[in-house]
Amino acid sequence: MAKISDYFGENVFDERAMKACLPADVFLSLKKTIDEGAQLDPDVANVVADAMKDWAIGKGATHFTHWFQPLTGITAEKHDSFIAPAEDGGVIMEFSGKELIKGEPDASSFPSGGLRATFEARGYTAWDPTSFAFIKGKTFCIPTAFCSYGGEALDKKTPLLRSMEALSHQAVRILKLMGDDKVRSVRSSVGPEQEYFLITREMFDQRPDLRFTGRTLFGAKPLKGQEMDDHYFGVIKPKVQEFMNELNEELWKLGILAKTEHNEVAPAQHELAPIYSTTNIATDHNQLTMEIMQKVAAKHGLVCLLHEKPFAGVNGSGKHNNWSISTDYGTNLLSPGDTPAENLKFLLFLCAVIKAVDDYQDLLRISVATAGNDHRLGANEAPPAVISIFLGDELTGILEAIEQDKPYEGVEKVQMKLGVDVLPKFNRDTTDRNRTSPFAFTGNKFEFRMLGSSNSIACANIMLNSAVADTLAIFADRLEASQDFDAALHEIIRESIRQHKRIIFNGNGYEESWIKEAVEKRGLLNYRTTPDCMPHLLDPKNVDMLMRQKVYNEAELKSRCEIMLENYNRTVVIEANTMAGMAKIHIVPAVEKYCADLAGAAAAKRSVCPELACRFERGMVSDLTALIDEIMEQTGELEKVIASTNEIENVVQRSEYIRDVVLPKMCELRVPCDEAETMTARSYWPFPTYGDLLYGVH
């Protein structure tokens, strides 16, 4: 059996492959581009391209593609073979530096939010040398950025790289001012935990709602859900373990640091967590992880559901974005050290994050806003839509002492006493964990827990990087202008605590009393849905900050606002149409058939014994007939409001109408349909039930 270390990263053109395939001077030049952002020499690109081609062909690749992340939420790729015609009628294998650096996909067929008209088709992909190329199947995939003919970003990678550059620039300014002459760059790093459901392919194929929307639009509560808390960290079923084993192998071959796997809270729900990596690489890897999860699941007769809320009544799926920032020589700037109260560098960067999150709560909420995630946020399974920061007792105590200009007394170390001599003794952590917090400090990083399971992590990290970069720029400007550096540094920390302590909350984020306090007393924002928050992307303060940090221009922001709202609108309309179709074509005929058979059974009984009342059959037929009438009436009303959405041209107004009218009508239709399921004999019901779906993988 092969050792993991023998095949880890075997399908990646990483530094090991570069060293083996490139001349030393070319490798050093490329390394400088990767590490320092130096301009890529075209001659170097040709040598790199030729080496890439030989390496990829040697591993069985026949095609190459510029692999990019348009604004569709998934990845895109157009495959070109390496072949070129030879004079003798054969072919030769070619791949030039020009083909490596630039591609030209059709930009008109991707979402552009008005940046591109249909007839304006030209767009460009540009090689991102900071993210390693890899082989997928027989295709050599080159991670790239995607832009329009006019240079506007049409993807998620370009703004992410810009935000990382902005954060690095401003953090280096701060560190230089604090006497760090060694630092050249600062990198944000991410470890995204990925939650997902596994169901059988056979049952998936029988559910139009799952096939068309990724979530169940109907389904009565199962006899057993997650009430017993027996699935979380439970023994992994053999079939699921087989899936996880193959998934790990495929991820490891691509250099993806898959680390942790376990059962999640809901039945059929699981989680995979990787080791941290640089943010844009982590983003690429997470996109690949989601794709490979679905491919590997199919090989095992399963379907991997990545929707945020595939089943009502049980926990949905999120993606916890564990974020930190480190210097190029490996120092984590969010590590408190043994004496955090005396660690001014840590306290300054901590305060920068606190201020950034408070000032740009709306941008963080916007970064996770989708139709799917709206179903999850605010339920007792995910953070509320109100942004707050959990720091824990020790850090909160330190900040309070600084604000009040008092010495910090410290937290006494408590040894855990478990009452059994053989068990090891260890000190308790100075702070507990808070699973209800949207943005929690967890030792040397922040865990942003609001992301939905299908989200690209790019959006959240763009906003987080940008907001922190802008805050650091404000700090750096003040420190550079100060006559007394130490006094200015202490004043910035104290002032940040005083002005932004409202965002710090260590309590239970699920309690209604907290939401009331957050909004009414603290003035925090509570944008419950995508239509509530998305228009605020274009608020002047947000546009100014994102343009100031050169992450977006105004046209790019307007396009993204329109695209995200249009995605919301289209998603819900597809769900509504699917729901109406299922009700009319599947549910009503099935219930009518059951009613007819019940009536027939009653008639047969009375023909044998006329005095029989057949109360059961008559009562069931009466109740189900009333439900059929209600279902058809509700379906008709839903179809009317769906049609009305087409009459609303303004994308914001259409999203508000969908939120306020279409979604409530969908909820109204679901009630009689789910009730009918509980009354209809199992053999008549046209779909696998929740019990089948959640407990069907053996």
N, C-alpha and C positions, 0 to 999 in steps of 0.2 A: 504494500500500500504506500503510495507516494506521500512524502511529508509535505505539509502545507508550505513550508519555507522553500521547497523545491519548485512549486508551481505558482506561488503568489506573484501576481503581476506579470505572468508569462505572456499575456496578450496586450501589454502596455509598452509603448515606446517611451520608457521612463529613463532616468539618469543612467541606470545600469546598461540599458540598450544603447543609449547615446554614446556612452564611453566606449562600448564595444564596437560600434559601427562608425563613429565619426573620428576624423583626424583630431589630434589634441587641440590644435589652435581653433578649429571650428567648434569643438565642444565648449571651450572656454568662452568663445564669443557668444554662443547661444546661451550659455549659463549666465552670462552677464545680462543678456536681454531678459531672461526669466527672473533673475534675482533683483536687478536694479532698474529694469524698464528701459535699458539702453536701446537705441535704434538698431533694428536688424539690418545687417549688411546683405544686399541682394545676392552677392556671390556666396555668402554663407547659406542663404536660403536654398540655392541650387544644390549645394553639397548635401545639406540636410534632407532635401526632397529625394535625392537619389538614394541616400542611405535608408530613408524611410521606406521607399519603394522596395528595395532589395530585402529589407527586414520583413516587410508585410507579405511579400510574395513567398518568401521562405517559410512563412507560417500558413500558407494556403490562401491568402487573400487574392481576389481577382479584380476587385473594384475599390475605389476610394470615394469618400463623401465628405463634404463640409457639413458637420453635425452642429446644428444650432438650435436655439430656443426662442422661437417666435412668440407672439403674444396670444397664442392659442392655449397655453398651459401645458403643452406637451412639446416633444422635440421634433425636429424636421431633418430630413436627409434626402438628397438626390444622388444616386449612385452612378459613377462613371467608371468604366473599365480602364485598366492600365494599358490596354492594347493600342497600338498605332500601326498603320499599314507599312509593310516593308516592300522594297522594289521587286523582290522575287515572288511576290504574291502571298507571302506569309505575314506574320505580325512580329513587332518588337514591343517590349514593355517599356513604357515611358511615364515619367512623372517629373514635372519641372518645378523649379522654385516659384514660378509665376502661378502654377496650378495650386501649389501649397499655400501661397500667401492670399490669393484672391479667388473667389468663386462668384458666379453670377446667376443666382436663382431668380425666378419670376417673383417680384415683390407685390404684384397687384392682387394675388390670390391669398395673401395673408392679411390678418387684421392690421389696419393702419390708422383707424380713427380719423380719416380725412387727410392724412399726410400724403397719401398716394391715391390718385384716381385710377379707375380700372384700366384706362388706356396707357397709364404711366407704369410700365411693367418693370423697368430696370431696378434691380437692387443688388447689393454686394454682400458677400460673406468674407470676413477677414480672419485669418488664422490667429488664435490666441495661444501663443507659445508657453504661457504660464500653466496651461492645463494639458497634461500629456495625451497624445493621440493613442488610440486603442483599436483592437480588432474585435469586431462583432460578427460572428458567422464567417462569411468570406469577404467582408467589407472593412476596409481601413478607415476609421472614423477620425476626422480632424476637428476638434472643438473650435468653433468660430463664433465671432460676433456677426450680427446681421444689421445692415443699415440701408437706407433708401438712397436713391440717386442724388438727393440733396444732402446726404450725410446724417439725416436724423436716425436715431436708434429705433429699429423696428423689433427689438428683441429684449430679453431680460438680462443677458450677459453684459452688454455694453454699459448700461447704467450701473450694474453691480461693480464692474471694474473701475468705473469712474468714482463710485462711492468709496471703494477700497483705497484708491489713490488719494482721494481727499482726506480720508481718515489718517492715512499714513503721513501725509504732508503736515497736517496740523498736530498730530501726536509727536512727530519728530521735532517740530518747533518747541513744544512744551519740554520735551526731554533735554534738548540742547540747552534751554534756559535753566534747567535744573542740574546742569553740569555733566550730562551724558555725551561725551565726545565720540563714543564708539558706535552709537546707533546710526544706521543708514536708512532703515525702513521699519514700519510697524504694520503688522498684519492682523486682521481679524480672522478668527478661526471659529468653526462651527462643528458641532456634532448633532445632527438631526435624528431624533428618535422617530421611527416610522411605525404607526399602528395600522392594522389592516384586518379584514375578515376573510376567512376561507369557507367557501361552500362548494357543494358538488356541481360539476358542469351540467349534469342531467337536470338538476332542479333549476339552475340558472336559466337554462334554455326554455323552461316552461313558464318563466316569468317575464312578460313583455316589459314591465316596469324596470326590472333590473337590466334587461338588455338595452333598453333605450335611454335610461336615465341614471343607472348605477345605484338606485335606491328603490326600496319597496314603497309603493304609493298606497297599497292596501295591506292589511294583515291584522287579524285579531291577536290580542295578547296571548302568548303561549302559556300552557299550564305551569311551566317553570321558566323563569327568566334568569336573572342574576341575583335573586334574593338571597341565596345561600352563600354567596361569596366563595364558591368552591372552585371556580375556574381560574381565578387570578393566581399565577405562579403554580398552578396545578401541574400534575404529570401530563406531559405532552403526548397526545395520541400518536401511535406509530405512523399512521398515514401522514399526519402533519409533520412529524419528525423527519420522515423521508423527504418531504418537500423542503424543509429547512436545511437538511444536509446538502441537497443538490443546490439550493439557492446559495448557501455559503460558498460552495466550491466555485460556482459561476462568478460570484462577486469577488472572491479572492483572486481568481485568474485575471480580473480586470483591475486589480490593485485597490479594491474597495475594502476598507477596514471593518468589515462586519464583525461585531464583537459579542453582543448580547442578544439572546432570543428567549422569549417566554410567553406564556398565556397571559392575555389581558383580562380585564374585568368581565366583559360580556361573553356569553357562550360564542364559540367560533371566532373569537377575536384574539389577535396575537400582536407582538411587537418585535421589531428588530432595531438595534441601536449600534451605530458605528463608533470608532475612535475618531477624535477630532482631526480635522484637516483644514487647510486654508480655505477661506469662504467660497471662492469661486470654484475650487476643486470639489469642495463638499457639495456645492450646488449641482455640478455636473454629475457627481457620484449619486446624489439622491435621485436625480432624474433617471439615471441608469438603473438604480435599485428598483424603482417603481416599475419600470419596463420589464426588468428581468423577473421580478416577482410574478408578474402576470404570465410571462412565457413559461416559467418553470411550473407554475400552478397548472397550466394547461396540459403539460406533460404528465401530470399526476391525476388527471381527471377532475381537477379543481378549478375554481375561479377565485382570483384574488380581488376583493372589493376594496377600493380605495376611497369611496365616497365618505364624506364626513358623518353622515347619518343614514346608513343603509337600512336600519330597522328602528321603528318607533318603540319607545318603552325600554330600550336597553342603551347602554353607553355608546356614543359615537366614537369616531376615531380622529385623533389629532396628530400633530407632528411637533414635538417639543424641540425648539431651536436653542441649543446650548451655545452661547456666544461669549467669546472673550477676545482680548487683544494682547499681542505679545510683540516684543522687539525681534529683529532679525537674528539676534544672538540668543534668543530663547527665554527671555524674562517675561513672565506673565504679569502684565500691568494691573490685573485685577486680583492678584494674590495678596492677601492682607499681611502675610508673614506672621511671625510669632507675636509681634507687638503692633497690631494694626493702628493703635492710637498714636504711635510715634512714626508711622510710615506715611510721610507726607505725599510721596509720589502716588501711593495707592489711594489715599484720601482724595487727592486732587482728581484722579481719573474716576473714582467712585462718584464724586460730586458732579463730574461732567456727565456721567450717565444719568444720574438722578435729574439733573436740570434738563437734559435732552429729552428724557421720557416725559417729564411734566410739560415742557414747552410744546412737544409734538406728540401728545397723546393721540390726536386725530390721525396723524400719519401712520402710527403703529396700528391703529384700528383699521384704517383703510388698507394697509398692507396684507391683511388676512381676510378681507371682505369678499365673500362669494355667496351665491345662493345656497350652496351646500353647508357652508360653515355657519350661516345664520340659524340653521336648525339646531346647531350644537352649542354655540356660545350662550352662556347664561343658564343652561340646564345644570343639574347637579352631577356633572360628569366632566365639565370643562370650566375654565375661568369665565367670569361674567364679561359683558361687553365693556365694562368700566375698567380702564387701565389703572393699575396701582403696582407699587413695588414692595416686595417682601425683603427685609434685610436681616431679620432675626434680632434677638435681644442684645447680643454683644455689639454689633455695628450700630444699632439704633441707640444704644447707651452711649457709645463713643460720639456719635453725631450730636446727641443732646448735650453732652458735656462740652463739646466744642462750641455749640450755639450759645450756651450759657456761660462760656469762658470759665469753666470749672475743671479741676483735675478729674480724670477718669479713674474710677475706683477699681475697675476690672471685674471680671466674672470668675468666681471661684471654680476651680476644676472639681468635678464630681466624679468619683469612681463608681462605676456600675457594680452593684452587689446583687448577684443573681441567685445567691443562696445555695450554690453547689460548689464545693471546693475544687472539683476537677476542672470547672470551666475557667477560662482565662479572665484575668482582671484587666479592665481598660477604662480610660477616662471617657465620660460622656461628652459629646460635642457641645459646644457652647450655645448652639442654636438648633432648634428643631427644623424640620422641613415643612413647607406649606404648599400642599397640592392644589389649593384653591386660588393661588395668586397668579395673575397673568404674567408677572415679570418678577421672578424670584432669584435672589442671590443664593447660590448653592456652594459656597466655599471659595471658588476662584473663578467664577463665571456667573453669567446671568442666564436663566432658563426662561425664554419667552414661550409661553405655553398656549398661545391663542391660535397658532397656525392650524389649519385644517389638513387632514391626511393627504388630500390630493394636491394641495398647494405646492407650487414651486417655492423653495425657501429664498429665492432671489429677492422677491418683493420685500419681505420683512427685513432682510439684511441690508438692502439698499437704503431703506428709511432709517434703520438703526445706525448704520455707518454714517449716513449723511448728517443726522441730527447730532450725533456725538462729535463728528468732525467740526460742525458749525459751532458747537459749544466750546470745544477746545480752541478754536480760532478766536473766540471772544476772550477766553482766558489768556491766550498767548498775547493778544493785543494789549491787554491790561498789564501783564507782567513785563512786556517789553517797554512800555511807557512809564513804568514805575521808577521812582527814585530809591525806594527801599523794597528790594525784591522779597525778602522774608515777610515783611509786614503785608505786602500786597498779596502774597500767596495765602497767608492765614486769613486775610479778609475775604478773599475769593471763596475759600472753603466755608467760612462762617456764613457769608452772605448767601451762598448756594443752599446751605442747609435751611436757613431762616426762610428763604423765599419759596422753597420747593418741598418742604417737609410734608405738605398736604398729600403728596403722591405716595408717601410711605404708609403702608398699612400691613400689620403683621397678623391680623385676625382672620376670621372665616369669611372668605369672599362669597360664599354661597348664601349668606344670610340677607334677607330683604332689608334688615335694619342697616346693613353696610351700604347697600345701594342708595338708600335714602340719605344716609349721612354723606356719602361720597358726592352726590349731586347737590343736595340742598345746603349742606354745611361747608363742604370743601370746594365746591364749584368744579368738580371733575366732570368730564364728558361721559355721556351714556348714549352712544350711537348703537342701537340694537340691531339694525339691519343694514344691508349694503346701500339701499337708497338713502338711508339716513346719513351715512358717512361719506360716500364716494364723492358727491359734489364738493366737499370741503378740501379735496385735493387741490382745487383751484383757488382756495383762499389766499389772499395776497401774502400773508406771512409764510405760507408753505411754498408758494411759487418763488418768492424772494430767496428763501433759504436754499432750495434745491438748485436754483440758478446760480446763487452766490457760490455754492460749492461745485458748480459745473457738472452736476450729475444729470440734470435734464435742462432742456430749454423750454420755453413756454409752449411751443407747438407740440413738443413731445408729451408734455403734461396734459394738454387739452385732449390729445389723441387717446391717452391712456384712460382718462376719465370716461370718455365716450365708449371706448372698447369694453371696459369693465362693467359699465352699466348695461351695455348692449348684451354682453355675455350673461349677465343676471337675467335680463328680460327674456332672452332666447331660451335659457335653461328652464325657467319656470313655465314658459309657454309650451315647450316640448313636454314637460311633466304634465301639464294640464291636459294637453291633447291626448297623451298616453292614458291618462286617468279616464277621460271620457270614453275613449275607445274600449278600454278594458271593461268598463261598467256596462256599456251597451252590447259589446260583442261577446264577452265571456261571462260576466257575473249574472246579468239578468237572464240570459238563456238557461244557464245552469240552475238557477233558483226556480225558474218557471218549469223546467223539466222535473225537478224534485217535487214541486207543487202538484204537477199533473199526475205524477206517480203516486203521491199521497192520496190525491182525490180518487184515483183509480183503485187503490188498495181499499179505501173506505167504501167505494161502490161495490167492490167484490165481496167485502164482508157483509154488507147489507143485503146483497143478493142471496147470500146463504142464510143470514139471520137478520131479517128486517128490523127487529127491535133494537139492534145494536146502535148506540149513539155515535160511536166513532169520534168522541170528543177530541182525542189527541190529533187525529188527522185534520179534522175540521178547524181546530184551533191553530194548528201549524200553518195550514193553507191560508187562513184568514190573516195571520200575522205576517207571513212571508209575502202575501199579495200586497199588503199595505207597504211593506218595505220595497217591493218592486216598483210600486207607484212613486214612492218617495225617491228612489234611486233615479228613475227616469226623469222626474221633475228636476232634481238637483243636477243631473247631467245636462239637461236642456239649459238650465240657468248658467252652468259653467261654460257651455259652448257659446252662449251669448256674450259673456264677459270676455272670453278669449277673442272673439271676433272684434270686440270693441277696442282691444289693444292696438289693432292695425290702424285705427282711425286717429291715434295719438302720435303725432310726428316727433314731438320733443322727447328726447331719450330720457331726460330726468323725470318729466311728467309721466311718461309711460312706466318707468320703474316704480313710481309712487302708486300708480293705479294698480299695477300688478301686486305690489305689497299689500295695498289696502282693500282690494276687491277680489283679485284672482285667487290669491293664496287662501283667504277665508272661505271662498266658495269650494276650493279643493278640500279643505278641512270638513266642510259641511257634507260633501259627497262621501267622504270616507266613512263617516259615522254609520249610515245605514248599510253600507257595503260590508263593513267589519261586523256589524250585528248580524247580517244575513249569513256570514261565514259561520258564526257560532251556532246557527240554527239549521244549517244545511248539512245533510249527511255527507260524510267525508268523501265517499265515492263519487259524489256529484260535483264537488267543488273543483273549479278548473285549474287551480294553482297549488303548488306546494305551500303549506302553511308555514308560519313562523317556527313552529315546533320542528317541522321537517327541515327547514333551512338552517336553523341554529344548532340542531343536533344531528344533522345528516352525515357529517364526516366521521366515519368510524375507524 
